[in-house]
């Protein structure tokens, strides 16, 4: 809801001035839902849907393509949110390394300073594979999710 309220507060001024940059923070979980991640994943999927709608509204309803929009999808980032299963993540051989919050923030600032809209995946290696999961047959999506669920993650994310 914070994204929605922030847009309500600041977007009218951006539209009036025909300038600005909206940066949304989502997650790889926008595309990938797993065991113990339901509340977190659905909130991040909602951020992605809001962002995609906003891009279209700025172009076609408000005729403000000058307003830039970006969304960041970081992988697991070392925060209090994942503290309960950080060791489990480290043990998984195929998982991307934990990101540091400063690295995510630096990448967001870099995107804003570029003056371009974009969709940012951190690490970059997740840019292709993670969104493609949604296009796979359901049985294969479930197989992939099941393989992750069988890992040692026992703590619910987002609590």
C-alpha positions as CSV (number, residue, x, y, z in Angstrom):
1,X,0.0,0.0,0.0
2,X,2.9,2.3,0.6
3,X,3.6,2.5,-3.1
4,X,0.0,3.4,-3.9
5,X,-0.1,6.2,-1.2
6,X,3.3,7.6,-2.3
7,X,2.0,7.8,-5.9
8,X,-1.1,9.6,-4.7
9,X,1.0,12.1,-2.9
10,X,3.7,12.8,-5.5
11,X,2.4,11.8,-8.9
12,X,0.1,14.8,-9.4
13,X,3.0,17.2,-9.1
14,X,5.1,15.2,-11.5
15,X,2.3,15.1,-14.0
16,X,1.8,18.9,-13.7
17,X,5.5,19.5,-14.2
18,X,5.9,16.7,-16.7
19,X,9.0,15.4,-15.0
20,X,10.1,13.1,-12.3
21,X,11.2,9.5,-11.8
22,X,9.1,6.9,-10.0
23,X,11.2,4.1,-8.4
24,X,9.4,1.0,-7.2
25,X,11.0,-1.7,-5.0
26,X,9.7,-5.2,-5.8
27,X,11.6,-8.4,-5.7
28,X,12.5,-11.6,-7.6
29,X,9.5,-12.8,-5.6
30,X,7.3,-10.8,-7.9
31,X,7.8,-13.6,-10.4
32,X,8.6,-16.6,-8.1
33,X,6.3,-17.7,-5.2
34,X,7.5,-20.4,-2.9
35,X,6.8,-22.1,0.4
36,X,6.6,-19.7,3.4
37,X,6.6,-16.7,1.0
38,X,2.9,-16.1,0.3
39,X,2.4,-12.8,2.0
40,X,5.7,-11.4,0.7
41,X,5.3,-12.7,-2.8
42,X,1.8,-11.4,-3.3
43,X,2.8,-8.0,-2.0
44,X,5.7,-7.8,-4.5
45,X,3.6,-9.1,-7.4
46,X,1.2,-6.3,-6.6
47,X,4.0,-3.7,-6.8
48,X,4.9,-5.1,-10.2
49,X,1.3,-4.9,-11.4
50,X,1.0,-1.3,-10.1
51,X,4.2,-0.4,-11.8
52,X,3.1,-1.9,-15.2
53,X,-0.2,0.0,-14.9
54,X,1.5,3.2,-14.0
55,X,3.8,3.0,-17.0
56,X,0.7,2.7,-19.3
57,X,-1.2,5.4,-17.6
58,X,1.6,7.9,-17.8
59,X,2.0,7.3,-21.5
60,X,-1.6,7.0,-22.6
61,X,-3.9,8.7,-20.0
62,X,-1.7,11.5,-18.8
63,X,0.5,11.8,-21.9
64,X,3.6,12.2,-19.8
65,X,6.3,9.9,-21.3
66,X,8.8,12.4,-19.8
67,X,8.2,10.9,-16.3
68,X,10.5,8.0,-15.9
69,X,9.6,4.8,-14.2
70,X,11.8,2.1,-12.8
71,X,11.3,-1.0,-10.7
72,X,14.0,-3.0,-9.0
73,X,13.8,-6.8,-8.4
74,X,16.6,-7.7,-6.0
75,X,17.3,-11.3,-5.0
76,X,17.7,-12.1,-1.3
77,X,19.1,-9.1,0.5
78,X,20.7,-9.2,3.9
79,X,18.0,-7.6,6.0
80,X,16.0,-8.4,9.2
81,X,13.4,-9.9,6.9
82,X,15.6,-12.9,6.0
83,X,17.7,-13.1,9.2
84,X,15.9,-16.3,10.3
85,X,17.1,-18.3,7.4
86,X,20.2,-16.6,6.2
87,X,22.4,-19.7,7.1
88,X,20.1,-21.9,5.1
89,X,20.4,-19.6,2.1
90,X,24.2,-19.7,2.3
91,X,24.2,-23.6,2.3
92,X,22.2,-23.7,-1.0
93,X,24.8,-24.2,-3.7
94,X,22.8,-22.7,-6.6
95,X,21.4,-19.7,-4.8
96,X,22.8,-16.3,-5.8
97,X,24.9,-14.7,-3.0
98,X,23.1,-12.5,-0.5
99,X,23.0,-8.9,-1.6
100,X,23.9,-6.1,0.6
101,X,21.3,-3.3,1.1
102,X,23.9,-0.7,0.0
103,X,24.5,-2.5,-3.3
104,X,20.8,-2.4,-4.1
105,X,20.5,1.2,-3.1
106,X,23.5,2.1,-5.3
107,X,22.0,0.4,-8.3
108,X,18.7,2.3,-7.8
109,X,20.5,5.6,-7.6
110,X,22.5,4.7,-10.7
111,X,19.2,4.0,-12.5
112,X,17.7,7.4,-11.5
113,X,20.8,9.3,-12.5
114,X,20.8,7.6,-15.9
115,X,17.6,9.5,-16.7
116,X,16.0,6.4,-18.2
117,X,13.1,4.1,-17.2
118,X,13.9,0.5,-16.6
119,X,13.4,-2.8,-14.9
120,X,16.4,-3.7,-12.8
121,X,17.2,-7.3,-11.8
122,X,19.9,-7.8,-9.1
123,X,21.9,-9.8,-9.8
124,X,21.8,-9.2,-13.5
125,X,22.0,-12.9,-14.1
126,X,18.3,-13.2,-13.0
127,X,17.0,-10.9,-15.7
128,X,16.2,-13.6,-18.2
129,X,15.5,-16.8,-16.3
130,X,13.3,-15.5,-13.5
131,X,10.6,-13.8,-15.6
132,X,10.5,-16.7,-18.0
133,X,9.4,-19.1,-15.3
134,X,5.9,-17.7,-15.6
135,X,5.8,-18.8,-19.2
136,X,6.7,-22.4,-18.5
137,X,4.0,-25.1,-18.3
138,X,2.4,-25.3,-14.9
139,X,3.8,-28.7,-14.1
140,X,7.4,-27.4,-14.7
141,X,6.8,-24.3,-12.6
142,X,5.5,-26.5,-9.7
143,X,8.5,-28.8,-10.1
144,X,10.9,-25.8,-9.8
145,X,9.0,-24.4,-6.8
146,X,9.0,-27.8,-5.1
147,X,12.7,-28.2,-5.5
148,X,13.2,-24.9,-3.7
149,X,10.6,-25.7,-1.0
150,X,12.5,-28.9,-0.1
151,X,15.5,-26.7,0.8
152,X,16.1,-25.9,4.4
153,X,13.9,-22.7,4.4
154,X,11.6,-23.2,7.4
155,X,11.0,-19.6,8.4
156,X,8.1,-17.6,6.8
157,X,9.3,-14.6,4.9
158,X,7.7,-11.3,5.6
159,X,6.8,-11.9,9.3
